[in-house]
Amino acid sequence: MEGPTPVSALIHAATLVTAGVFLIIRCSSLFEECPSILSLVAVVGSLTAFFAATVGLVQNDLKKVIAYSTCSQLGFMVFACGLSHYSVALFHLANHALFKALLFLSAGCIIHGLMDEQDLRKMGGTIRLLPMSYIMILIGSLALVGFPFLTGFYSKDVILEVALTKPSSVGNFTHWLGCFGAFCTSFYSFRLIFLTFINITSSNKVYIENAHDAPVKMAVPLMILAVGSIFWGFFSRDAFLGLGTPLFMNTITTSFENLVSIDAEFASSSLKNIPFFLTVLGSVLSFLLINCSFSSKGVVFDYKMTKPYRNLYNFLSKKWHFDQLSSEFIVHRLMNFGYTISFQLLDKGNIEVFGAFGSSMKVLEFSRVTSLKQSGFLFHYSFFMVIGAIFFIALVLAFGLGLSVNCLLFSLLFSYSIFILN
């Protein structure tokens, strides 16, 4: 789905894509009655978070990078629901709405300022030309990766903490996939910043000459979202997190055996800091590989030309070949079915046999044969009309049939007589 950046900000932050998460939260009482489904939801959510984060590593479209981050964050929300922490998922949903809307609207300012250019490979060196957009993108990206004390930190880290303390294999699986997803999120977020603002420019001269930052009427909403991306998580954390919060009343149901919030509070600090260390590692690795002003171009180029790197890049750029698999095993089979069965057998087969080339042709043939039986002589028609009337009267007198039956017999007899005439 594609659209202008304000529309993307709306559907990725507050509507459409987040509706499924909200539906799971509202149906918490149903999910709590089926632990196996909850485990499935947690596994699928963690796989989604990791898959979308890895695909976002190699995207070159500015909006696609942010869009895949949305898919990854939705995976975090879903596996939080699968771990029976619906309030944490809703908290992350609210936090995500702020910094994701900020990122999309800031991306719109960049695209607008660079004459509708969206390719990251054709940007760079715009930090002085677009300072306000750079600050907004930086704030949104830091909130997205879960930088300490920004909005995303308070919900994203709690999701990983409750996954860590979930006493099951599903909890361990979701925790580690979530941590690797956080690493990928940090990498592609800083990659976006480096390629767009800091690296040596690869843009066209006309784009650089006409580059301009957003006007005031476009900057005011960004500033409001930036304030929310910095402070909202801190001021609202007590309403969403912890035991005994009165915010949800009876709208969320959680079984007592799934309550691990207290365990998460007393988990080991070294384990709690794993996502933070992976986030820092992702940013450092992005700095070393993407920032041309620091890294040696020859070393990086030689590394990127190695076969393992190229295979990994192709694998991720093709979205793990899911599109190829779905095309070959689902789309092509459905199209073949539609052509051979629906079109050739039904549309072109039965419908034509019983329709255009079937019953209608039979009617035309019968009409043609019947018209050839007409002699065109009046005395022939009069003779058979008299014979038919006599036969009709004889039937009435002999059998005493009803008037309607007699009329029907007379009509059939008359028609048959005309047909047999010649």
N, C-alpha and C positions, 0 to 999 in steps of 0.2 A: 504494500500500500504506500503510495506516494502522495505528497501534498505540499503546499507552502509551509514554511517553518512555523507560522502561528498555528496552523491546523495540526501540524506534527506535535507541537508543544501541548496542545489541548488533548489530543487522543493518547499521547504517551504518558501524560502526567495525571489526567483526571478521568478520562472516559475510555470506553472501548477496550483497550488492552488490559486495563486493571479491573474490568468488570468481573472477569472470572475469579480473580483473587477475592473480591468482595463477596461473590456468591459462595465460595468455599467457607469464608468466615461466617456468613449468615446461616450456613447449613452445618455448623459445628456440631449441633446435637445429633445429626444423622451420622456424620463421620465418626464421632466418638463411639458409636455402637458397633463399628466394624474396624477393628485394629488392622486387619490385613489391607484394607483400602487406604488407611492412613499411611501405612508403610509404603504402599505403592505411590501415593501422592508425594511422599518425602523423597523417594528415589528418583521419580520422574522430575521433580522440581530441581534436585541437585544436579542431575544430568543436564537439564536445560540451562542452568546457570553456568556450568562448566563449558558446555558446547557453544553457547552463544558468546561467551567470553573469549574462547579460542578463535572463533571465526572473526570476531572483532579485531583481532591482532593484525590482520592482513588487509583490512578494508582500506581503500584509498579515497572513498567518497566521504566528505565531512559528515553528512547527515547519516550515512550508513553506520559509521562508527558509533554515533550516539544512539542510533536505533537498535543496534545489537547490544549495546549496554542496557537498554530498556529490557530486552528479552532476558538478559542475564539477571538483572535485578528482579524481574518477575519470578525467575526460578528461585531466588532467595526467599521471596515471599511465599511461594507455594510450598517449599520444603519446610519453612517455619510452620505453616498450617499443618503439614504432614506430621510434624513433631508435637502437635496439639498446643502450639503457642500462637493462637489467633490474634491476640492483642499485640504481640510483637510484630506479626505480619502486617497488621493494620497500621502500626506505628511506622514501619518502614515504607509502607505505601504512601502515607502522608508526607514523610520526609522526602521520599523519592519524587513526589510531585513537584516539590519546590526546586530542587537542583536540576531536575530533568527539564522542566520548563525554562529555567535559566539557561541551560546549555543549548536548547533548541533555538530560543530567541536570540541568543548571542551568535549562534551559527548563522542565523538569518541576517544579522547585522554584518557578519564577515562576508557572506555571499553577496549581499547588497553592495557592500563597499568595494568588492573586487569584480564588479560587473558580472554577477551571476556565475562566478567560477566556484565549483564545489570540489574539484580534485585536489587532494592534499599535496600531490606531487607537483602541482603548479602554483604553490603558495610559498610561504617562507619570507622572512625578513620584514614582517608587517607589524612588529611590536611597537615601532615608533609611529607608524601610520595609523594603527588601530589600537591605541592604548586602553581605551575604555572596554572594548571587546575582549582584549587580552585579560584584563583584570576579572571580567565577568566569567570568561571561560575558565580561568585559573580557580576562582572560588567554586564554581560548579564542579570542576574536576576533582578538587580536593575533597569536597563534600561527597562526591561519588565514590572515591576510593576509600573513604572512611578515615580521613585525616583526623587526629585527635581533637576533640572538642568542637568539631563542626557537626552539622546536622546528621549527616550520614553515619558518623561514628557511633552515635548512641543507639541506633537500631541495627546496623549491620553487624557490629561486634556482638550484640546481644544474641542475634540469630546464631552466630557461630558458637557462642558460649553454651547456649541451650542444646545445640547439636553435640557439643563436646561432652556434656554431662548426661546425655541420654544413654541409659544403660542398655544398649543394644547394638547389634552390628549395623543397623540402619543409621543410628546416630553417628557412629564412627565414619561410615561411608559418606554421609551428607556433610560432616564436618570437614573432612579432608578435601572433598570435591569443592566445597565452599571456599576453603583456604586457597586452593589453586585457582579458583575463579577470581578471588580477590587479587591474586598475583597478576593474572591476565588483565584484570580491570585497571590496575595501576599502570601496567605496561602500555596498553593502548590509549589511556587517558593522557599520559605524558608524551607519548608518540604524537598524538594529535597536537599538543601544545608546541612541541619542537618543530614539527613539519609546517605548522601554520604560522608561527610567530618568530621562532628563534633561528632556525636554519638559514643558510644563505638562500636568497630568493631564487626560485625557478619559474617565476611568473612572467607573463608577457610585459613588455615595457608599457604598453598602453594601460594595462591593469594597475601597475604601480603608480603611473602618473595620475590616474583618476581615482586612486584609492582614497576613501574618506570614511571617517567613523560615523556611528549612528547619530542622528540628530537628537535633540533633547526629548522630544515626544516618544522616541523609541528607547531612550536611555532610562527614563523614569521607571517603567515596569521592570527593567532589568535590575535597577537598584533595589526596588522593593523585594524582588525575588532573592537578590544577593543577601539582604538582611535576614530574610527567612532561612536561607541556606546556612547562615552562620549561627543564628540564635534559636531557631525554632526547636531543634532537638533538645537543647538544654532546658528550655522553659516548659516543654511538654512531656518530658520523659516520665515524670512522676504520675501523670495522668494515664499513661499507657502501660508502664512497666511496674512490676512489683505486685505483692499480694495485697488484696483488699482494696484495690482501686475501685471507686464507685462509678467510674465513667461508663462502664458497659452494663451495669446492673445485671439483668438476666438475659441479655442478648447473645452472650457467648457461653457455651457449655464446654467444660473440660473435665474429663474423668480424673479422680484424685490420683490414680496411679501414674498419670501423665504429667503431674506437676513436678517439675525439676528446677523451678526458679531458685529455690533455696540452695540446691546443690550447685547451681551456676554461680551463685554469690561466693561460695567458698571453694571454688575450683582453684587449681594451682595457677599462680601468676605466670609462670613460664609457659604453660599451655595456653593461657589466655592471650599471650603476646605473640603467638605464632602468626595470626593473620597480619598483625602490624609489621612483623619482620618480613613477611612475604610481600607486603605492600611496598615497603622500602626497597626490597630487592628488585621488584618490578620496575620501580621508578629509576633505580640506579642502572639496571640493565638497559632500559630504554634510553637513558642518557648516554650510555657508552655506545650503543648501536645506532642511534638515530641522530644524535647531536653532531653534526659535521664539524662544528667549530672546535670540538674537543677531541673526537675520535680520529684515528688515522684512517684516511679514506682507503688506502691500499689494503690495510689489514681487514677492515670491514668488508671491502669488496671481495677479497679472497675468501673470507668466511661465507659470505652470501652466495658465492659461486660453487661451494662444495655441494656434493650430491645429497647428503642428508638434509641440508638446509633447503635446497630446492624441492626435494620430495615433500618435506614438511610444509613448505609454503604452498605448493600446489594442492596438497591435501586439505589445508585449511581454507585456501581461496575457493576451493570447490565445495565448501561446506560439508566436509567429511563424505562427499559423494552422495549425500542424501537426495539431492535434486536428481542426480543421475539414476539412482536406484528407483526413486518414485516415478521417474519418466519411463524407465524401461519395464518395470514390473506393474505399474498401475496405469499411468496415462496411456502408453502405447497399447496395452491390452484393452483398455476401455475404448480407445479409438478403433482398434481392430474389431472389437465386438460390435461397436456402433455401425461400422461399415458392412461387415459380413452378415450380421444377424438383423440389426434394426433396419438398415437401409436395403440390402439386397434381398433378404428373406421376407421382411415385413412390408416395407414401403414399396420397393420395386417388385417384390414377389406377390404376396397374398393380396395386397391392396389393388395391384394392377390386374391380377387374375380375376378377382371378384368385382373389380371396379371398372377402371377405364377400359381395359382390354378383356373384361369378363362379361358381367351382366349387361353392361351398357351396349357392348358389341352384339350380344345375343338379342337384345331388344331391337337394335337396328336391323339385324339380319331377319328377325321375325317380321318386322314391319315391311321390309323389302319383299320378302316372299309373299306376305299377305297382299300387298299392293299389286303384285303380279297376277294374283288369282282373280282380280276384278276384271270382268269382261267389258264393262262399259255399256251393256245393252239393258234398256229399261225393262223389257219383257222378261228377261232372266230374273231380275230382282223382284218383279211383281209376282212371278210364278212361285218363287220360294217363300215370299211373304205369305201368300195364300195357303201354301202347303203347311207352313209353320203355324198359321192361325188355326187351321183345321186340326192339326195335331194337338195343339194346346187345348182346344175345346174338347177334344176327345179325352184327353187326360183328366180334365176337370170332371167330365161326366162319368168317367170310368172309376176313378179313384177318390173323388171328392176331396182333393188336396186343398190346403189353405191358399188364400189369394197370394200371399207373399211367396210361397214355394212355387206356385204356378208361374208367377211372374219371372222368377229366377230360371225355371226350366225353359220358359218361352225365350228368354234372352239368350240362354246357352244354345238352344236349338236354332234360333235365328242366326246367331253368329256362326255356328257350325255349317249351316246351310249355305251361307254366303261364301264361306271358306272352301266348301266342296264344289261350289258351282262350276268351276272350270277345272 
